[in-house]
Amino acid sequence: MNGDEGQIKAKRDAAARARRLAAGVTQDEIRRRMIRFADDLDAEADALQASIRIPAAAPQVTQMQMQVQQGPPTKDDPKDPKA
């Protein structure tokens, strides 16, 4: 994670924390200010994310491997000494 990605994460974490704290505040004006602050932090994180290019996660590729189960030799198998 580079510095910009760390700043984006820190801003989003702080916004989430402000919203959680605002839920417990009883005064309407203070709650509105905290939510506005959280919205501002999210907007700053959005702007920072738009200004940099964060590489997308590598696509997941699923491969299937077939396994052939070998059964016992047939009675007419020339390689089988018992036949």
CYANA upper distance limits for C-alpha pairs under 8 A (distance plus 0.5 A):
  1 MET  CA      5 GLU  CA      6.40
  1 MET  CA      6 GLY  CA      6.97
  2 ASN  CA      6 GLY  CA      6.78
  3 GLY  CA      7 GLN  CA      6.71
  4 ASP  CA      8 ILE  CA      6.71
  4 ASP  CA     48 LEU  CA      7.89
  4 ASP  CA     49 GLN  CA      8.41
  4 ASP  CA     52 ILE  CA      8.30
  5 GLU  CA      9 LYS  CA      6.71
  5 GLU  CA     49 GLN  CA      8.23
  5 GLU  CA     54 ILE  CA      8.29
  6 GLY  CA     10 ALA  CA      6.56
  7 GLN  CA     11 LYS  CA      6.59
  7 GLN  CA     45 ALA  CA      8.12
  8 ILE  CA     12 ARG  CA      6.72
  8 ILE  CA     45 ALA  CA      5.42
  8 ILE  CA     46 ASP  CA      8.35
  8 ILE  CA     48 LEU  CA      7.34
  8 ILE  CA     49 GLN  CA      7.35
  9 LYS  CA     13 ASP  CA      6.52
  9 LYS  CA     45 ALA  CA      8.30
 10 ALA  CA     14 ALA  CA      6.57
 11 LYS  CA     15 ALA  CA      6.62
 11 LYS  CA     41 LEU  CA      6.04
 11 LYS  CA     42 ASP  CA      7.12
 11 LYS  CA     44 GLU  CA      8.03
 11 LYS  CA     45 ALA  CA      6.44
 12 ARG  CA     16 ALA  CA      6.70
 12 ARG  CA     41 LEU  CA      7.28
 12 ARG  CA     42 ASP  CA      6.39
 12 ARG  CA     45 ALA  CA      7.16
 13 ASP  CA     17 ARG  CA      6.64
 14 ALA  CA     18 ALA  CA      6.58
 14 ALA  CA     38 ALA  CA      7.77
 14 ALA  CA     41 LEU  CA      7.92
 15 ALA  CA     19 ARG  CA      6.77
 15 ALA  CA     37 PHE  CA      7.87
 15 ALA  CA     38 ALA  CA      4.61
 15 ALA  CA     39 ASP  CA      7.45
 15 ALA  CA     41 LEU  CA      6.23
 15 ALA  CA     42 ASP  CA      6.86
 16 ALA  CA     20 ARG  CA      6.76
 16 ALA  CA     38 ALA  CA      7.47
 17 ARG  CA     21 LEU  CA      6.66
 18 ALA  CA     22 ALA  CA      6.47
 18 ALA  CA     34 MET  CA      6.50
 18 ALA  CA     35 ILE  CA      7.30
 18 ALA  CA     37 PHE  CA      8.04
 18 ALA  CA     38 ALA  CA      6.29
 19 ARG  CA     23 ALA  CA      6.86
 19 ARG  CA     34 MET  CA      7.41
 19 ARG  CA     35 ILE  CA      6.34
 19 ARG  CA     38 ALA  CA      6.92
 20 ARG  CA     24 GLY  CA      7.75
 21 LEU  CA     25 VAL  CA      7.33
 22 ALA  CA     30 ILE  CA      8.34
 22 ALA  CA     31 ARG  CA      5.49
 22 ALA  CA     32 ARG  CA      8.40
 22 ALA  CA     34 MET  CA      6.42
 22 ALA  CA     35 ILE  CA      7.17
 23 ALA  CA     31 ARG  CA      7.84
 25 VAL  CA     30 ILE  CA      7.75
 25 VAL  CA     31 ARG  CA      6.37
 26 THR  CA     31 ARG  CA      7.80
 27 GLN  CA     31 ARG  CA      6.72
 28 ASP  CA     32 ARG  CA      6.62
 29 GLU  CA     33 ARG  CA      6.72
 30 ILE  CA     34 MET  CA      6.69
 31 ARG  CA     35 ILE  CA      6.71
 32 ARG  CA     36 ARG  CA      6.53
 33 ARG  CA     37 PHE  CA      6.54
 34 MET  CA     38 ALA  CA      6.71
 35 ILE  CA     39 ASP  CA      6.66
 36 ARG  CA     40 ASP  CA      6.66
 37 PHE  CA     41 LEU  CA      6.76
 38 ALA  CA     42 ASP  CA      6.77
 39 ASP  CA     43 ALA  CA      6.66
 40 ASP  CA     44 GLU  CA      6.67
 41 LEU  CA     45 ALA  CA      6.68
 42 ASP  CA     46 ASP  CA      6.58
 43 ALA  CA     47 ALA  CA      6.65
 44 GLU  CA     48 LEU  CA      6.60
 45 ALA  CA     49 GLN  CA      6.50
 46 ASP  CA     50 ALA  CA      6.59
 47 ALA  CA     51 SER  CA      6.71
 48 LEU  CA     52 ILE  CA      7.04
 49 GLN  CA     53 ARG  CA      7.66
 49 GLN  CA     54 ILE  CA      7.90
 73 PRO  CA     77 ASP  CA      6.84
 73 PRO  CA     80 ASP  CA      7.41
 75 LYS  CA     80 ASP  CA      8.12
 75 LYS  CA     82 LYS  CA      8.50
 75 LYS  CA     83 ALA  CA      5.83
 76 ASP  CA     83 ALA  CA      6.78
 77 ASP  CA     83 ALA  CA      7.46
 78 PRO  CA     83 ALA  CA      7.86
